[in-house]
Amino acid sequence: MEQINEWQNWLLNNPIYFGIFFVVIWLLVSFTFSKITGWSRLAEKYRTSTKPESKLMQAVQVYWGSVLMAGNIYTLGSNSKGMFLGVLFPFRAGHPPLLIPWYDIKAKKVDRLFMPRVQLTFGRGLSRPFEINERVAKKLKEGSNGQFNY
């Protein structure tokens, strides 16, 4: 126990090393979430460098599976081509922007503890099921020009 305290004291007394340590841990966690959620597999197929013309919804709460993996860090948008999915800047490592075409998205309504959500699956099981609030799904539907239904 005393060795841990000495190490912590040394780290806190050396701010440059603390900064490096913090950045390394941050990146490690971000890339790990990318693997766990399936984002890295989605990026292999759907990575994009352009943002959709539609208005983006910032800080959207997203569920991967039925567990809340990360709240209010996602950016979603839609147009007639597909759904844009991005992550806010501090969490972007390992999460490049995606544009998933509507024909590769399957959607269904689900109820989770009195909270209506829409569950999306992408491609052929490329990621865990992705759930969004029904209100967010309605906004995606509006921007899709009739391409997205659930």
Phi, psi and omega per residue, in radians:
M1 nan -0.676 -3.116
E2 -1.202 -0.531 3.096
Q3 -1.135 -0.668 3.120
I4 -1.131 -0.789 3.117
N5 -1.064 -0.701 3.106
E6 -1.111 -0.752 3.129
W7 -1.114 -0.773 3.107
Q8 -1.079 -0.770 3.108
N9 -1.069 -0.749 3.131
W10 -1.089 -0.788 -3.125
L11 -1.083 -0.758 -3.134
L12 -1.227 -0.485 3.132
N13 -1.493 -0.062 3.110
N14 -2.184 1.458 -2.992
P15 -1.063 -0.523 3.123
I16 -1.129 -0.780 3.131
Y17 -1.203 -0.609 3.079
F18 -1.083 -0.761 3.121
G19 -1.074 -0.784 3.117
I20 -1.097 -0.794 3.125
F21 -1.022 -0.792 -3.124
F22 -1.076 -0.812 -3.127
V23 -1.110 -0.743 3.138
V24 -1.090 -0.784 3.124
I25 -1.117 -0.772 3.123
W26 -0.983 -0.829 3.141
L27 -1.148 -0.712 3.122
L28 -1.046 -0.802 3.134
V29 -1.132 -0.761 -3.116
S30 -1.094 -0.814 3.120
F31 -1.180 -0.573 3.090
T32 -1.139 -0.772 3.083
F33 -1.085 -0.628 3.107
S34 -1.062 -0.701 3.111
K35 -1.271 -0.785 -3.081
I36 -1.078 -0.776 -3.078
T37 -1.372 -0.340 -3.089
G38 1.671 0.062 -3.124
W39 -1.004 -0.706 -3.106
S40 -1.094 -0.646 3.093
R41 -1.224 -0.682 3.080
L42 -1.096 -0.677 -3.113
A43 -1.123 -0.528 3.108
E44 -1.072 -0.549 -3.069
K45 -1.822 -0.590 -2.946
Y46 -2.072 0.188 -3.118
R47 -0.993 2.447 3.120
T48 -2.393 2.746 3.072
S49 -1.989 -0.038 -3.136
T50 -1.967 2.540 3.070
K51 -1.644 2.615 3.134
P52 -1.192 2.785 3.131
E53 -1.250 -0.349 -3.063
S54 -1.299 2.882 3.080
K55 -1.219 2.328 -3.137
L56 -1.588 2.526 3.044
M57 -1.670 2.053 -3.113
Q58 -1.594 2.699 3.021
A59 0.950 0.903 3.134
V60 -1.547 2.400 3.096
Q61 -1.453 2.269 -3.060
V62 -2.260 2.478 3.082
Y63 -1.998 2.278 3.006
W64 -1.776 2.004 -2.953
G65 1.246 -2.565 3.121
S66 -1.726 0.101 -3.122
V67 -1.826 2.405 3.075
L68 -1.281 1.930 -3.132
M69 -1.562 -0.644 -3.122
A70 -2.783 2.259 -3.117
G71 -1.916 2.458 2.976
N72 1.071 0.512 3.083
I73 -2.053 -0.026 -3.065
Y74 -1.704 2.641 3.044
T75 -2.081 2.197 3.141
L76 -2.159 2.615 3.074
G77 -2.761 2.917 3.141
S78 -2.586 2.691 2.976
N79 -2.608 -3.000 -3.073
S80 -1.185 -0.327 -3.138
K81 -1.438 -0.654 -3.086
G82 3.003 -2.907 -3.120
M83 -1.819 2.246 3.052
F84 -1.556 2.366 -3.139
L85 -2.368 2.149 3.133
G86 -2.428 3.038 -3.141
V87 -2.199 2.444 3.125
L88 -1.049 2.670 -2.952
F89 -0.805 -0.943 -3.018
P90 -1.083 -0.297 -3.076
F91 -1.934 0.197 -2.980
R92 -1.307 -0.355 -3.117
A93 -0.994 2.168 -3.119
G94 1.416 0.047 -3.101
H95 -2.265 1.255 3.109
P96 -1.169 2.736 3.122
P97 -1.101 2.567 -3.118
L98 -2.158 2.573 2.950
L99 -2.245 1.834 -3.047
I100 -1.750 2.094 -3.119
P101 -1.142 2.589 -3.085
W102 -1.031 -0.600 -3.112
Y103 -1.176 -0.258 3.086
D104 -1.767 0.196 -3.141
I105 -2.041 2.202 3.013
K106 -1.931 2.351 -3.070
A107 -2.248 2.505 3.032
K108 -2.624 2.600 3.103
K109 -1.341 2.430 3.065
V110 -2.402 2.632 3.068
D111 -1.929 2.234 3.114
R112 -2.218 1.821 3.109
L113 0.851 0.967 3.082
F114 1.192 0.250 3.119
M115 -2.028 1.841 3.134
P116 -1.177 2.270 3.118
R117 -2.297 2.902 3.028
V118 -2.065 2.193 -3.127
Q119 -1.692 2.231 3.130
L120 -1.975 2.417 2.979
T121 -2.137 2.485 -3.030
F122 -2.001 2.397 3.080
G123 1.002 -2.428 3.129
R124 -1.967 1.264 3.116
G125 1.190 0.584 -3.119
L126 -1.254 -0.309 -3.132
S127 -2.565 3.062 3.006
R128 -1.174 2.745 3.041
P129 -1.007 2.506 -3.009
F130 -2.051 2.120 -3.088
E131 -2.049 2.404 3.105
I132 -2.259 2.746 3.070
N133 -1.044 2.534 -3.120
E134 -1.079 -0.574 3.107
R135 -1.075 -0.710 3.094
V136 -1.165 -0.705 3.121
A137 -1.067 -0.665 3.117
K138 -1.109 -0.685 3.110
K139 -1.170 -0.668 3.075
L140 -1.096 -0.722 -3.141
K141 -1.080 -0.732 3.121
E142 -1.058 -0.701 -3.114
G143 -1.400 -0.186 -3.043
S144 -1.510 -0.058 -3.098
N145 0.961 0.753 3.084
G146 1.445 0.080 -3.114
Q147 -1.451 -0.374 -3.068
F148 -1.982 2.179 3.086
N149 -2.406 2.664 3.097
Y150 -2.496 nan nan
